[in-house]
Amino acid sequence: MKRILTILVLTMALGACSQTEKGAAVGGLGGAAVGAAVANNPVQGAVVGGAVGAVAGALIGRASEPGRCRYRDRNGHTYVDRCPSGY
C-alpha cells in the first residue's frame, strides 16, 4: 500500500512539471535503476547511471518543447510561453 501511495504522489507531482523536468526525473530514475543492476558496485552504478539518465532525459525533454521558454513573474509563479524572437 505504501508503494502505491508513493508512486501516486510522485506521479501527481510530475504532472505540474515541464517536459524538460519530467524527462530529467524519468531519465534519472531509469538510469539509476539500470546502473545499479549492471554495475559491480550497485551504489556507484546508481549514482553514475542516475546522473547520465537525468542529463539525457532533460535534453530529450527540452527537444520536445521547441520555441517554449519558462518565465517567472514577480510573485514567483512560473509559466511557459513562446520564446522571444532570436532566442
Secondary structure, DSSP 8 states (H G I E B T S, - for coil): -HHHHHHHHHHHHHTTS-HHHHHHHHHHHHHHHHHHHHSSSHHHHHHHHHHHHHHHHHHHHHHTSTTEEEEE-TTS-EEEEE--TT-
